[in-house]
Every structure is written in structure tokens, then in C-alpha cells.
Amino acid sequence: MLQFIYSQLIRLLLPFILVRLWWHGRRAPELRRNWYQRLGIVPRAEGTVVWVHAVSVGETIAAGPMVRRLLARDPDITILMTAMTDTGLAQAQKMFGDQVRYAYAPYDTPGSIQRFLKRARPRILVIMETEIWPNMIRQCRALSVPVFLVNARLSERSARGYERIQSLAVPIMQSISWVAAQADKDAERFCRIGVTPSKVSVTGSVKFDVDIPEDVRDASLAFREKLADRVVWIAGSTHEGEDVQLLEAHRQVLATHPDALLIVVPRHPERFDSVADKVEKAGLKLARRSEGSEPISAEVYLGDTMGELMMLYGASDMAFVGGSLIERGGHNPLEPAAWGIPVFSGPHVFNFETIYQRLLDDDGVKLVASAEELAAHIITLIGDARERKAIGNRALAVVNKNRGALEKVVDGIIERV
């Protein structure tokens, strides 16, 4: 009954969702041009199609090494990547060019999913992390399309939410063919909400298999050269409610180190202008990457372009990972850790519980509760290059020690196709 109610509710909401899509298309014309893909109208496909669904930018980046490995194992397969957001799709296109096909993911109405499956004809569906859509999964099962949930994580909060709707959740979970969980706790929670235990494996997080391409390294080095000898700290993937705190932290840093530079990279592009306004209202000298402004004379450099966060991490001496000073759950700390620089986050990191715990166990990350605490740590490390390097090396060691999940995931997918 809950499945029926859910499907009918999505159908009723669809006109309003499409209006909202059109409205957001004012700033992202791509959304309007390809709106029909949301209804499952995609080009027809032939051959062996592997459908890889990643909700947005973070999941798309995590899927990158897996997609490359699958193509290397079997060049004859066709990878169809979908995302819910325009930024996720743009990230995929930047990473793979014409090596893979792209489309917006269909909305989770029965009709949209049916049209998509009829045209795309996937052999399997690989969902990154925990993007669970009831109609998507159930209709794949009806057409004998195996569904793999890889790099899967499930917080205790989310598990309790699924338990409250067991009559809907359990049939969906039982339709999943394989869960490649990041950690034992994740595996236990998936079993608790209905996934058959024999279909759950603990593979680790593929995010530890972070790959920094040579062109990104070269671009990072070239950008760093423009900064001369300035000490640079970066705040990546920031959200509303964090920017003012981070700017206040930078004010405190500038009081003792006036040549320090803060790079701010908001998580969502629609916030670029509002963050720029906050910087100017704070009385700080601003340079914007999108305008080609030189960072050398700025106090704050706004990374308001897409797909360059990894490069900017590499040009920095220390990194703060956003979504964590507010109750958003945090973002991936392994990207800056892979560059061997100190990593800071706020206290709210439940979305990456296992990753943060491994970093904390080896003193590879520092959690801070306020702008004042963050500023104090930044100031200390600016004055102690040896300790800065030691902390960065510990973060990098955690990344290297936990590599290997990627091969397990790719092997598991190929074995089950």
C-alpha cells in the first residue's frame, strides 16, 4: 500500500517538479534543454550497457576510478552515467568526454522509469552510495536488471528512518542484488532494514582510491606558482551558514599573518554570488576565479568555477572541508588528504563517519567546533611548517593504508554481471 501511495504522490507532484525545474533553468539552461530526459526519454542504446547512477558531484567523482577500471577491463561495454543535478552531469562530462554516455536520471515515477529502461536497456544498474529510489529499483528487478549499491554507506539516523517505513523499505531492499558496504556498521544497518545478508559485502570505501590525474597536478602547480610564498588555506564545499564563520576565522588569521590567503569554494554554484557579497561586506579584498582575477593581491579568492576543487586543494597548505560546521553531515576529507596537507572539519561529519574515524585514529584530521578554534589551529600551523608537514603526511598515510576497495568493487560487479 505504501508503494502505491508513494507512486501516486510522485505522479501528483510531477507537474510542480517540472515547473521548479523550469524555474531553476533560468540559471542553468542545460536543465531546460534536456528536461525530457527526466521523463525517461533518452536515446536508444544497443550492446552491453552499464548504467552508473551518481546523484551529484561528490558521487560522480567517487565513481570516476570505478568507471575507468570497468572500461579498461571490458572496452566493449557502454557506460551510461546519470545524475540528478546539472553540476553532477557537468562533472561527469569533464571527467570522461566522449568515453561514456550521459543523461539526467529519470524522475521516480513508474512511467518515467519504464521509458528509461525501455530505451537505455541496461544490463546492470550501479548506484553510488545510498541513492535509493523505490520505482527505479523495483522496476529494474521486474526486468531482471541487477541493482548494485556500491560504496554504500548508511548512517544510524537514516537506518532508523527506513525502519519507520518498513512496509515500503523492506521490499525495495530485498530487490537489491548486491551491496558493497564501506564498513561493518554500514553492512549491519543494511541487513537491519531488509537487505539479504548474503548479498552484503564489506569492501571499504572507493574514495580511499582517490586518483589525482597528472593534468590536475600540473594545473595545481601552475596556480600555486602565482601565489608566490603566501600561506594558503582553503575552505572547500562550503554551505550556507558556514561562510560568515569562515570569514571571521580568516579575519583572525590576518590579524597575525596579513599575507595569508583564504580560498573559498562553495558547494553549489547558485551560491557563488551570495558568497562574493559576504566577502565584500566583510571588508575583505576579493578575487574571483571565474573573472580571471589574479589572486596575488586578494585576501579571499573565490573558486566559483566547476570541477576545480581538487586542483585548488593541491595549491593550498591547509584545508577545511565544509558541510560540517552546520548539521549537513560533512563532505569527503580524502581529497585534500591525498595531497598530504592538514585537514580540518567541523563536528558534524556523520555522512563520512567511517572515513573520519580512520583519519582521527591516526591523527590525520582535526575537528573544530567554532571559527575561533579553527583560526587558532591555522595560526599555529602557519608558524610551524614542520608540524604542518607531519600532519599532512599522516593524512596521506591513512589514504594509502586504506586503498584497495576499488578492485574489490570492480571484481564484484564483473562477477555478478
C-alpha positions as semicolon CSV with decimal commas, in nm:
position;residue;x (nm);y (nm);z (nm)
1;M;0,000;0,000;0,000
2;L;0,283;0,243;0,084
3;Q;0,443;0,171;-0,255
4;F;0,114;0,258;-0,428
5;I;0,072;0,577;-0,222
6;Y;0,433;0,675;-0,294
7;S;0,391;0,629;-0,671
8;Q;0,066;0,822;-0,679
9;L;0,215;1,104;-0,474
10;I;0,513;1,133;-0,711
11;R;0,273;1,144;-1,008
12;L;0,071;1,422;-0,846
13;L;0,384;1,621;-0,766
14;L;0,538;1,580;-1,112
15;P;0,383;1,895;-1,269
16;F;0,510;2,107;-0,979
17;I;0,853;1,941;-1,002
18;L;0,871;2,026;-1,372
19;V;0,774;2,388;-1,302
20;R;1,050;2,404;-1,040
21;L;1,293;2,256;-1,296
22;W;1,195;2,523;-1,547
23;W;1,245;2,792;-1,282
24;H;1,594;2,670;-1,192
25;G;1,668;2,652;-1,564
26;R;1,696;3,031;-1,567
27;R;2,048;2,995;-1,430
28;A;2,126;2,653;-1,577
29;P;1,990;2,641;-1,935
30;E;2,101;2,279;-1,966
31;L;1,817;2,183;-1,732
32;R;1,559;2,322;-1,974
33;R;1,720;2,183;-2,289
34;N;1,716;1,826;-2,159
35;W;1,406;1,829;-1,942
36;Y;1,256;1,535;-2,134
37;Q;1,532;1,308;-2,003
38;R;1,371;1,346;-1,658
39;L;1,070;1,164;-1,804
40;G;1,288;0,877;-1,925
41;I;1,313;0,990;-2,287
42;V;1,678;0,913;-2,369
43;P;1,845;0,788;-2,690
44;R;1,804;0,418;-2,751
45;A;2,107;0,204;-2,676
46;E;2,248;-0,122;-2,807
47;G;2,506;-0,364;-2,675
48;T;2,609;-0,412;-2,313
49;V;2,507;-0,103;-2,120
50;V;2,622;-0,048;-1,762
51;W;2,408;0,222;-1,601
52;V;2,601;0,413;-1,334
53;H;2,388;0,649;-1,125
54;A;2,556;0,916;-0,911
55;V;2,330;1,178;-0,758
56;S;2,565;1,477;-0,780
57;V;2,926;1,597;-0,794
58;G;3,069;1,406;-0,497
59;E;2,927;1,071;-0,603
60;T;3,031;1,133;-0,964
61;I;3,391;1,196;-0,861
62;A;3,383;0,881;-0,645
63;A;3,253;0,683;-0,944
64;G;3,533;0,804;-1,170
65;P;3,806;0,546;-1,088
66;M;3,548;0,264;-1,097
67;V;3,424;0,368;-1,442
68;R;3,780;0,391;-1,575
69;R;3,858;0,044;-1,438
70;L;3,542;-0,109;-1,587
71;L;3,623;0,037;-1,929
72;A;3,980;-0,094;-1,904
73;R;3,853;-0,442;-1,814
74;D;3,599;-0,450;-2,099
75;P;3,627;-0,177;-2,367
76;D;3,318;-0,316;-2,542
77;I;3,076;-0,211;-2,268
78;T;2,888;0,119;-2,284
79;I;2,881;0,323;-1,965
80;L;2,568;0,535;-1,924
81;M;2,615;0,785;-1,642
82;T;2,319;0,963;-1,487
83;A;2,291;1,232;-1,223
84;M;2,011;1,427;-1,060
85;T;2,190;1,762;-1,083
86;D;2,335;1,967;-1,369
87;T;2,660;2,001;-1,173
88;G;2,690;1,623;-1,139
89;L;2,640;1,573;-1,512
90;A;2,884;1,852;-1,596
91;Q;3,142;1,689;-1,371
92;A;3,099;1,354;-1,548
93;Q;3,136;1,516;-1,890
94;K;3,451;1,694;-1,778
95;M;3,599;1,370;-1,647
96;F;3,518;1,139;-1,938
97;G;3,442;1,340;-2,251
98;D;3,312;1,110;-2,521
99;Q;3,422;0,791;-2,344
100;V;3,081;0,746;-2,184
101;R;2,718;0,848;-2,245
102;Y;2,530;1,089;-2,019
103;A;2,173;1,166;-1,923
104;Y;1,976;1,314;-1,641
105;A;1,829;1,044;-1,420
106;P;1,456;0,991;-1,472
107;Y;1,217;1,101;-1,203
108;D;1,097;0,811;-0,993
109;T;0,751;0,776;-1,146
110;P;0,658;0,434;-1,289
111;G;0,617;0,579;-1,640
112;S;0,947;0,768;-1,642
113;I;1,143;0,465;-1,520
114;Q;0,971;0,234;-1,770
115;R;1,053;0,465;-2,062
116;F;1,412;0,496;-1,949
117;L;1,466;0,122;-1,912
118;K;1,299;0,051;-2,247
119;R;1,532;0,292;-2,427
120;A;1,856;0,254;-2,233
121;R;1,830;-0,127;-2,196
122;P;2,092;-0,153;-1,919
123;R;2,247;-0,489;-1,836
124;I;2,303;-0,374;-1,477
125;L;2,245;-0,066;-1,261
126;V;2,527;0,051;-1,034
127;I;2,414;0,308;-0,777
128;M;2,680;0,507;-0,597
129;E;2,643;0,526;-0,219
130;T;2,281;0,538;-0,097
131;E;2,064;0,688;-0,370
132;I;1,760;0,463;-0,321
133;W;1,454;0,525;-0,539
134;P;1,171;0,270;-0,494
135;N;1,036;0,259;-0,851
136;M;1,383;0,261;-1,004
137;I;1,489;-0,043;-0,805
138;R;1,164;-0,240;-0,824
139;Q;1,124;-0,198;-1,198
140;C;1,484;-0,298;-1,258
141;R;1,412;-0,617;-1,068
142;A;1,094;-0,676;-1,273
143;L;1,306;-0,662;-1,590
144;S;1,582;-0,880;-1,438
145;V;1,829;-0,590;-1,429
146;P;2,056;-0,648;-1,126
147;V;2,094;-0,348;-0,895
148;F;2,428;-0,298;-0,721
149;L;2,467;-0,045;-0,440
150;V;2,841;0,030;-0,425
151;N;3,049;0,240;-0,189
152;A;2,734;0,212;0,020
153;R;2,700;0,394;0,348
154;L;2,406;0,419;0,584
155;S;2,407;0,635;0,895
156;E;2,222;0,530;1,208
157;R;1,986;0,824;1,157
158;S;1,897;0,706;0,804
159;A;1,860;0,345;0,917
160;R;1,606;0,448;1,180
161;G;1,418;0,643;0,912
162;Y;1,390;0,336;0,689
163;E;1,277;0,127;0,987
164;R;0,984;0,361;1,033
165;I;0,857;0,274;0,683
166;Q;0,938;-0,097;0,679
167;S;0,645;-0,194;0,456
168;L;0,793;0,025;0,181
169;A;1,163;-0,018;0,258
170;V;1,192;-0,396;0,302
171;P;1,062;-0,497;-0,045
172;I;1,295;-0,238;-0,202
173;M;1,595;-0,359;-0,006
174;Q;1,520;-0,719;-0,092
175;S;1,527;-0,622;-0,460
176;I;1,892;-0,514;-0,442
177;S;2,127;-0,774;-0,586
178;W;2,446;-0,668;-0,408
179;V;2,552;-0,409;-0,150
180;A;2,923;-0,323;-0,137
181;A;2,930;-0,151;0,202
182;Q;3,202;0,085;0,319
183;A;3,227;-0,059;0,671
184;D;3,092;-0,325;0,907
185;K;2,849;-0,077;1,066
186;D;2,706;0,010;0,724
187;A;2,666;-0,358;0,638
188;E;2,486;-0,428;0,965
189;R;2,244;-0,141;0,907
190;F;2,162;-0,251;0,553
191;C;2,082;-0,601;0,681
192;R;1,871;-0,446;0,956
193;I;1,649;-0,265;0,706
194;G;1,588;-0,564;0,484
195;V;1,883;-0,645;0,255
196;T;1,952;-1,020;0,245
197;P;2,275;-1,074;0,445
198;S;2,426;-1,299;0,177
199;K;2,402;-1,006;-0,065
200;V;2,607;-0,770;0,152
201;S;2,987;-0,741;0,139
202;V;3,223;-0,506;0,319
203;T;3,462;-0,373;0,056
204;G;3,575;-0,046;0,213
205;S;3,535;0,297;0,059
206;V;3,643;0,353;-0,301
207;K;3,707;0,712;-0,202
208;F;4,035;0,596;-0,047
209;D;4,138;0,502;-0,402
210;V;4,143;0,870;-0,486
211;D;4,321;0,942;-0,812
212;I;4,491;1,274;-0,889
213;P;4,543;1,288;-1,267
214;E;4,865;1,439;-1,399
215;D;4,685;1,726;-1,568
216;V;4,531;1,822;-1,231
217;R;4,872;1,808;-1,065
218;D;5,020;2,027;-1,339
219;A;4,735;2,281;-1,315
220;S;4,771;2,290;-0,936
221;L;5,144;2,354;-0,957
222;A;5,093;2,633;-1,213
223;F;4,831;2,801;-0,994
224;R;5,049;2,766;-0,683
225;E;5,332;2,948;-0,860
226;K;5,104;3,254;-0,893
227;L;5,071;3,267;-0,515
228;A;5,445;3,310;-0,456
229;D;5,535;3,240;-0,091
230;R;5,194;3,316;0,061
231;V;5,046;3,070;0,308
232;V;4,714;2,949;0,168
233;W;4,425;2,775;0,340
234;I;4,115;2,658;0,159
235;A;3,755;2,604;0,264
236;G;3,604;2,353;0,024
237;S;3,239;2,255;-0,031
238;T;3,101;2,522;0,199
239;H;2,729;2,566;0,271
240;E;2,503;2,849;0,377
241;G;2,565;2,918;0,744
242;E;2,939;2,845;0,725
243;D;3,077;3,128;0,511
244;V;3,041;3,401;0,773
245;Q;3,215;3,179;1,029
246;L;3,499;3,103;0,791
247;L;3,545;3,469;0,700
248;E;3,559;3,552;1,071
249;A;3,825;3,283;1,115
250;H;4,022;3,439;0,830
251;R;3,997;3,784;0,991
252;Q;4,165;3,637;1,298
253;V;4,433;3,473;1,083
254;L;4,501;3,801;0,901
255;A;4,547;3,980;1,234
256;T;4,869;3,784;1,290
257;H;4,955;3,683;0,933
258;P;4,838;3,963;0,700
259;D;4,975;3,790;0,389
260;A;4,760;3,474;0,435
261;L;4,510;3,385;0,161
262;L;4,176;3,206;0,204
263;I;4,031;3,019;-0,095
264;V;3,655;2,960;-0,062
265;V;3,481;2,704;-0,286
266;P;3,103;2,689;-0,225
267;R;2,942;2,351;-0,275
268;H;2,662;2,481;-0,500
269;P;2,714;2,723;-0,792
270;E;2,395;2,914;-0,721
271;R;2,568;3,043;-0,405
272;F;2,872;3,191;-0,582
273;D;2,735;3,546;-0,598
274;S;2,598;3,545;-0,244
275;V;2,934;3,431;-0,105
276;A;3,107;3,705;-0,304
277;D;2,868;3,957;-0,144
278;K;2,952;3,824;0,204
279;V;3,324;3,864;0,138
280;E;3,281;4,224;0,022
281;K;3,052;4,310;0,315
282;A;3,319;4,171;0,547
283;G;3,557;4,430;0,402
284;L;3,798;4,171;0,262
285;K;3,972;4,206;-0,074
286;L;3,811;3,961;-0,317
287;A;3,928;3,795;-0,639
288;R;3,702;3,561;-0,838
289;R;3,839;3,275;-1,044
290;S;3,552;3,298;-1,294
291;E;3,661;3,651;-1,380
292;G;4,025;3,558;-1,430
293;S;4,126;3,777;-1,136
294;E;4,480;3,732;-1,011
295;P;4,486;3,603;-0,652
296;I;4,814;3,764;-0,555
297;S;4,664;4,087;-0,416
298;A;4,346;3,933;-0,271
299;E;4,270;3,832;0,086
300;V;3,995;3,592;-0,025
301;Y;3,992;3,404;-0,354
302;L;3,652;3,268;-0,462
303;G;3,668;2,939;-0,651
304;D;3,349;3,000;-0,846
305;T;3,411;2,751;-1,126
306;M;3,305;2,388;-1,155
307;G;3,528;2,084;-1,126
308;E;3,841;2,258;-0,994
309;L;3,819;2,190;-0,621
310;M;4,073;1,907;-0,637
311;M;4,321;2,132;-0,816
312;L;4,272;2,411;-0,564
313;Y;4,324;2,171;-0,272
314;G;4,662;2,086;-0,422
315;A;4,762;2,454;-0,432
316;S;4,684;2,502;-0,062
317;D;4,881;2,447;0,258
318;M;4,581;2,351;0,474
319;A;4,218;2,260;0,408
320;F;3,884;2,295;0,582
321;V;3,612;2,062;0,448
322;G;3,267;2,219;0,462
323;G;2,918;2,097;0,535
324;S;3,044;2,026;0,885
325;L;3,005;2,346;1,088
326;I;2,632;2,303;1,025
327;E;2,436;1,979;1,056
328;R;2,482;1,883;0,691
329;G;2,697;1,578;0,761
330;G;3,022;1,688;0,601
331;H;3,195;1,613;0,272
332;N;3,484;1,398;0,157
333;P;3,806;1,479;0,351
334;L;4,015;1,236;0,145
335;E;4,057;1,475;-0,148
336;P;4,274;1,720;0,049
337;A;4,427;1,433;0,248
338;A;4,551;1,278;-0,079
339;W;4,758;1,594;-0,134
340;G;4,929;1,543;0,203
341;I;4,803;1,863;0,368
342;P;4,643;1,910;0,712
343;V;4,264;1,869;0,709
344;F;4,009;2,038;0,937
345;S;3,635;1,986;0,965
346;G;3,353;2,092;1,190
347;P;3,189;1,848;1,432
348;H;2,905;1,734;1,202
349;V;3,061;1,463;0,982
350;F;2,810;1,178;1,013
351;N;2,787;1,130;0,634
352;F;3,151;1,016;0,635
353;E;3,159;0,851;0,975
354;T;3,398;0,566;0,890
355;I;3,639;0,778;0,687
356;Y;3,666;1,042;0,957
357;Q;3,712;0,781;1,228
358;R;4,009;0,630;1,044
359;L;4,163;0,974;0,999
360;L;4,101;1,058;1,365
361;D;4,252;0,728;1,481
362;D;4,581;0,820;1,311
363;D;4,568;1,192;1,393
364;G;4,517;1,279;1,026
365;V;4,231;1,526;1,076
366;K;4,127;1,782;1,335
367;L;3,763;1,854;1,420
368;V;3,686;2,209;1,533
369;A;3,371;2,349;1,690
370;S;3,399;2,719;1,604
371;A;3,565;2,985;1,391
372;E;3,787;3,081;1,685
373;E;3,914;2,724;1,727
374;L;3,975;2,687;1,353
375;A;4,165;3,018;1,339
376;A;4,381;2,916;1,634
377;H;4,486;2,594;1,461
378;I;4,553;2,770;1,130
379;I;4,766;3,034;1,303
380;T;4,965;2,768;1,489
381;L;5,039;2,571;1,175
382;I;5,132;2,879;0,974
383;G;5,411;2,928;1,227
384;D;5,519;2,563;1,229
385;A;5,594;2,428;0,882
386;R;5,743;2,107;1,023
387;E;5,425;2,018;1,215
388;R;5,215;2,117;0,912
389;K;5,407;1,868;0,701
390;A;5,386;1,597;0,967
391;I;5,007;1,627;0,997
392;G;4,970;1,625;0,618
393;N;5,185;1,314;0,592
394;R;4,969;1,136;0,849
395;A;4,656;1,222;0,648
396;L;4,816;1,090;0,329
397;A;4,928;0,772;0,508
398;V;4,567;0,700;0,605
399;V;4,462;0,732;0,241
400;N;4,736;0,498;0,123
401;K;4,679;0,243;0,401
402;N;4,312;0,201;0,312
403;R;4,336;0,173;-0,066
404;G;4,205;-0,144;-0,233
405;A;3,826;-0,110;-0,220
406;L;3,813;-0,019;-0,588
407;E;3,944;-0,356;-0,706
408;K;3,701;-0,539;-0,477
409;V;3,408;-0,339;-0,612
410;V;3,504;-0,383;-0,979
411;D;3,567;-0,757;-0,926
412;G;3,229;-0,787;-0,754
413;I;3,047;-0,612;-1,038
414;I;3,211;-0,822;-1,308
415;E;3,149;-1,147;-1,118
416;R;2,780;-1,070;-1,088
417;V;2,707;-0,944;-1,440
